[in-house]
Amino acid sequence: MKDKIKEKTNNTAKNNKSKEKISNIKIDKKKIGIILIVFLVTIYIIYKVANLIRNPSETFFVEKGKIYEEENAIGYILRDEQVVKGENYKNGILQIKTEGEKVAKGEAIFRYYSNKEESLTKKIEELDIKIDEAMSNQNTIFVSDLKILENQIDEKIDSTYNLNDLQKIKEYKKDINTYIIKKAKIAGEKSPAGSYLKKLIDERSKYENELNSGAEYIISPRSGVVSYRVDGYENTLTTENFDYLTKDFLKGIKLKVGQVVATSQESGKIIDNFKCYIACILNSEEAKQSKVR
């Protein structure tokens, strides 16, 4: 019996020792796991801190605005443009409406110079000088005569206040009328200077009418904005139908970026200033997946 009890006691002690060993192994595994996790976390923190030092992030205040993506591309402006051109386009243009000015339907935009524009303009300028000289001479020559007549008229009028003789009053009245007629002749067309001045003015009007009758005026067919920068694509880049717009078509347009179109001396155009489109070639995935509303 004693031997059996001892054997059981020994077995129990062995079992207890085995359990303690297993328990110690489990504790050691937990410690190793915790240490490993702490080690990995420490390495991760060190890695992040190192990246932050190498590439520090910028601090900024968030402002109200919009978030968007950009893509650079060459754009072709499409507008409803109508070219206006006359028969005398080789004579050159005299602008009536300037570049970018709004115009209503039926208004004159520009006119072409007439065939005798230069010679007629020169004659008109010469007549203007003669007219100025004639008017200046008329004022200096006849201003004293007019003053004398005005004084004589005033004297006759003052004298009639003291007269009771009806016959004398009639004579004074006749004299006053004579003075008034003389004054009108000196100041008007019947004077030599006035006749010469009228002749110059009539001659100038004749040349001016000839100049205007020989000029061709171009009238706006509709309302819009006037432009004289005609590039030749007004009937090509249209807005009526966009089916013609392809990648190859846009690449075939021979216009340089930033190129300034010269002012035409032959024609102009009227632009619809209410609608404007931009055609461009985009290669990004966002552009390919986008939908036109």
C-alpha positions as CSV (number, residue, x, y, z in Angstrom):
1,M,0.0,0.0,0.0
2,K,2.7,2.4,0.9
3,D,4.5,1.7,-2.3
4,K,1.3,2.4,-4.3
5,I,0.8,5.7,-2.5
6,K,4.4,6.7,-3.1
7,E,4.0,5.8,-6.8
8,K,0.8,7.9,-7.1
9,T,2.5,10.8,-5.3
10,N,5.4,10.6,-7.7
11,N,3.1,10.5,-10.7
12,T,1.2,13.5,-9.4
13,A,4.4,15.4,-8.9
14,K,5.5,14.5,-12.4
15,N,2.2,15.7,-13.8
16,N,2.5,19.0,-11.9
17,K,6.0,19.5,-13.3
18,S,4.8,18.8,-16.8
19,K,2.0,21.3,-16.5
20,E,4.3,23.9,-15.1
21,K,6.7,23.4,-18.1
22,I,3.8,23.7,-20.6
23,S,2.6,26.8,-18.8
24,N,6.0,28.3,-18.9
25,I,6.3,27.5,-22.6
26,K,3.0,29.2,-23.3
27,I,4.0,32.3,-21.3
28,D,7.3,32.4,-23.2
29,K,5.5,32.2,-26.6
30,K,3.2,35.1,-25.5
31,K,6.2,37.2,-24.5
32,I,8.0,36.5,-27.7
33,G,4.8,37.4,-29.7
34,I,4.4,40.7,-27.8
35,I,8.1,41.5,-28.2
36,L,7.8,40.8,-31.9
37,I,4.7,43.0,-32.3
38,V,6.4,45.8,-30.4
39,F,9.5,45.4,-32.5
40,L,7.5,45.5,-35.8
41,V,5.6,48.6,-34.6
42,T,8.8,50.3,-33.6
43,I,10.3,49.6,-37.0
44,Y,7.2,50.9,-38.7
45,I,7.2,54.1,-36.6
46,I,10.9,54.6,-37.3
47,Y,10.2,54.1,-41.1
48,K,7.4,56.7,-41.1
49,V,9.4,59.2,-39.1
50,A,12.3,58.8,-41.5
51,N,10.0,59.4,-44.5
52,L,8.5,62.5,-42.8
53,I,12.0,63.9,-42.2
54,R,13.0,63.3,-45.8
55,N,9.7,64.5,-47.3
56,P,8.1,66.9,-44.8
57,S,4.4,67.6,-45.5
58,E,3.3,71.2,-46.0
59,T,0.8,72.7,-43.7
60,F,-1.8,75.0,-45.2
61,F,-5.2,76.4,-44.5
62,V,-8.1,74.9,-46.3
63,E,-9.9,77.6,-48.3
64,K,-13.3,77.5,-50.0
65,G,-13.0,76.5,-53.6
66,K,-13.3,73.7,-56.1
67,I,-11.4,70.5,-56.5
68,Y,-10.7,69.7,-60.1
69,E,-8.3,67.9,-62.4
70,E,-6.5,69.6,-65.3
71,E,-5.3,68.5,-68.6
72,N,-3.3,70.7,-71.0
73,A,-4.3,70.6,-74.7
74,I,-4.5,72.7,-77.8
75,G,-8.0,74.2,-78.2
76,Y,-9.7,75.3,-81.4
77,I,-12.4,78.0,-80.9
78,L,-15.6,77.4,-82.8
79,R,-18.0,80.3,-83.4
80,D,-20.8,81.2,-85.7
81,E,-19.0,83.6,-88.1
82,Q,-20.2,85.2,-91.3
83,V,-17.7,86.7,-93.7
84,V,-18.8,89.9,-95.5
85,K,-17.1,91.0,-98.7
86,G,-17.9,93.4,-101.5
87,E,-17.0,93.7,-105.2
88,N,-14.4,96.4,-104.8
89,Y,-12.3,94.5,-102.3
90,K,-9.1,95.3,-104.1
91,N,-9.4,99.0,-103.3
92,G,-8.9,98.6,-99.6
93,I,-11.1,99.1,-96.5
94,L,-12.0,102.2,-94.5
95,Q,-13.4,100.9,-91.2
96,I,-16.6,102.4,-90.0
97,K,-17.1,100.0,-87.1
98,T,-13.9,99.2,-85.3
99,E,-12.5,95.7,-84.3
100,G,-14.7,94.2,-81.5
101,E,-17.5,96.7,-81.8
102,K,-21.1,95.6,-81.7
103,V,-23.2,96.2,-84.7
104,A,-27.0,95.9,-85.4
105,K,-28.5,94.4,-88.5
106,G,-28.5,96.9,-91.4
107,E,-25.7,99.1,-90.1
108,A,-22.7,100.0,-92.3
109,I,-19.6,98.1,-91.2
110,F,-17.0,99.4,-93.5
111,R,-16.6,100.8,-97.0
112,Y,-14.2,100.3,-99.9
113,Y,-12.2,103.2,-101.2
114,S,-13.4,104.5,-104.6
115,N,-11.2,104.4,-107.6
116,K,-10.5,108.2,-107.5
117,E,-10.4,108.3,-103.7
118,E,-6.9,109.8,-103.5
119,S,-7.4,112.6,-106.0
120,L,-10.9,113.5,-104.8
121,T,-9.7,113.6,-101.2
122,K,-6.8,115.9,-102.1
123,K,-9.2,118.3,-104.0
124,I,-11.5,118.4,-101.0
125,E,-8.6,119.1,-98.6
126,E,-7.5,122.0,-100.9
127,L,-11.0,123.4,-101.0
128,D,-11.2,123.2,-97.2
129,I,-8.1,125.4,-97.0
130,K,-9.6,127.9,-99.5
131,I,-13.0,128.0,-97.6
132,D,-11.2,128.7,-94.3
133,E,-9.2,131.6,-96.0
134,A,-12.4,133.0,-97.6
135,M,-14.3,132.9,-94.3
136,S,-11.4,134.6,-92.5
137,N,-11.1,137.3,-95.2
138,Q,-14.8,137.9,-95.2
139,N,-14.8,138.5,-91.5
140,T,-11.9,141.0,-91.6
141,I,-13.0,142.9,-94.6
142,F,-16.7,143.3,-93.9
143,V,-16.9,143.5,-90.1
144,S,-16.3,147.3,-90.1
145,D,-18.9,147.8,-92.9
146,L,-21.4,145.8,-90.9
147,K,-20.7,147.8,-87.8
148,I,-21.3,151.1,-89.7
149,L,-24.6,149.9,-91.0
150,E,-25.7,148.7,-87.6
151,N,-24.9,152.2,-86.1
152,Q,-26.8,153.9,-88.9
153,I,-29.8,151.7,-88.3
154,D,-29.7,152.5,-84.6
155,E,-29.5,156.2,-85.3
156,K,-32.4,156.2,-87.6
157,I,-34.5,154.3,-85.1
158,D,-33.6,156.7,-82.3
159,S,-34.5,159.7,-84.5
160,T,-38.0,158.5,-85.3
161,Y,-38.9,158.7,-81.6
162,N,-38.7,162.6,-81.8
163,L,-40.5,163.0,-85.1
164,N,-44.1,163.9,-85.6
165,D,-43.9,164.3,-89.4
166,L,-45.4,161.2,-91.0
167,Q,-43.5,161.8,-94.2
168,K,-40.2,162.0,-92.4
169,I,-41.0,158.8,-90.5
170,K,-41.7,157.0,-93.9
171,E,-38.3,158.3,-95.3
172,Y,-36.5,157.0,-92.2
173,K,-38.2,153.7,-92.4
174,K,-37.2,153.4,-96.1
175,D,-33.6,154.2,-95.1
176,I,-33.6,151.6,-92.3
177,N,-34.8,149.0,-94.8
178,T,-32.1,149.9,-97.2
179,Y,-29.5,149.6,-94.5
180,I,-30.8,146.2,-93.5
181,I,-30.7,144.9,-97.1
182,K,-27.1,146.2,-97.5
183,K,-26.2,144.4,-94.3
184,A,-27.8,141.1,-95.5
185,K,-25.9,141.4,-98.9
186,I,-22.6,142.0,-97.2
187,A,-23.0,139.1,-94.7
188,G,-24.8,136.8,-97.2
189,E,-24.3,135.2,-100.7
190,K,-24.9,138.5,-102.7
191,S,-21.6,139.9,-101.5
192,P,-18.5,139.2,-103.6
193,A,-16.9,137.2,-100.7
194,G,-20.2,135.4,-100.1
195,S,-20.5,134.4,-103.7
196,Y,-16.9,133.1,-103.8
197,L,-17.5,131.2,-100.6
198,K,-20.7,129.7,-101.9
199,K,-18.9,128.6,-105.1
200,L,-16.2,126.9,-103.0
201,I,-18.8,125.1,-100.9
202,D,-20.7,124.0,-103.9
203,E,-17.5,122.6,-105.5
204,R,-16.6,120.8,-102.3
205,S,-20.1,119.2,-102.1
206,K,-19.8,118.1,-105.7
207,Y,-16.5,116.3,-105.0
208,E,-17.8,114.8,-101.8
209,N,-20.9,113.4,-103.5
210,E,-18.7,112.0,-106.2
211,L,-16.5,110.4,-103.5
212,N,-19.4,108.9,-101.7
213,S,-21.2,107.6,-104.8
214,G,-18.1,105.8,-106.0
215,A,-17.5,104.1,-102.6
216,E,-19.0,100.7,-101.8
217,Y,-20.6,100.4,-98.4
218,I,-20.8,97.0,-96.7
219,I,-23.9,96.5,-94.6
220,S,-24.2,94.1,-91.7
221,P,-26.5,91.1,-92.6
222,R,-27.2,90.5,-88.9
223,S,-26.4,91.7,-85.4
224,G,-23.1,90.7,-83.7
225,V,-19.5,91.7,-83.2
226,V,-17.4,93.1,-86.0
227,S,-13.9,91.6,-86.7
228,Y,-11.4,92.2,-89.5
229,R,-9.2,89.3,-88.5
230,V,-10.3,86.8,-91.2
231,D,-8.3,83.5,-91.0
232,G,-10.1,81.5,-93.7
233,Y,-11.6,79.0,-91.4
234,E,-14.9,80.8,-90.9
235,N,-16.7,78.3,-93.2
236,T,-14.7,75.3,-92.0
237,L,-14.9,75.5,-88.2
238,T,-18.7,75.9,-88.0
239,T,-21.1,75.3,-85.2
240,E,-24.1,73.9,-87.0
241,N,-23.0,70.3,-86.9
242,F,-20.0,68.8,-85.0
243,D,-19.9,65.5,-86.8
244,Y,-16.9,66.7,-88.9
245,L,-14.7,67.1,-85.8
246,T,-12.3,64.3,-85.7
247,K,-8.7,63.9,-84.4
248,D,-7.3,63.8,-87.9
249,F,-9.3,66.9,-88.9
250,L,-8.1,69.0,-86.0
251,K,-4.5,67.9,-86.6
252,G,-4.8,69.0,-90.2
253,I,-5.6,72.6,-89.3
254,K,-2.5,74.6,-90.1
255,L,-2.6,77.2,-87.3
256,K,0.2,77.8,-84.8
257,V,-0.4,78.2,-81.1
258,G,-0.5,81.9,-80.2
259,Q,-0.6,83.0,-83.9
260,V,-2.1,86.4,-84.3
261,V,-4.3,86.7,-87.4
262,A,-3.5,89.9,-89.4
263,T,-6.2,92.5,-90.1
264,S,-7.7,92.0,-93.5
265,Q,-7.9,94.8,-96.1
266,E,-10.4,93.0,-98.2
267,S,-13.2,91.7,-96.0
268,G,-14.6,91.5,-92.5
269,K,-16.9,89.2,-90.5
270,I,-19.8,89.3,-88.1
271,I,-19.5,87.0,-85.1
272,D,-22.3,85.6,-82.9
273,N,-21.1,86.8,-79.5
274,F,-23.6,84.7,-77.5
275,K,-22.2,81.2,-78.3
276,C,-18.6,79.9,-78.3
277,Y,-17.2,76.3,-78.4
278,I,-13.7,74.9,-77.9
279,A,-12.6,71.7,-79.7
280,C,-9.5,69.8,-78.4
281,I,-7.9,66.4,-78.3
282,L,-7.7,64.9,-74.8
283,N,-5.8,61.7,-74.0
284,S,-6.5,61.1,-70.3
285,E,-8.7,58.3,-69.1
286,E,-11.0,60.7,-67.4
287,A,-11.6,62.5,-70.7
288,K,-12.3,59.2,-72.5
289,Q,-14.8,58.2,-69.8
290,S,-16.5,61.6,-69.6
291,K,-20.0,62.1,-71.0
292,V,-21.3,65.2,-72.8
293,R,-24.5,66.4,-71.2
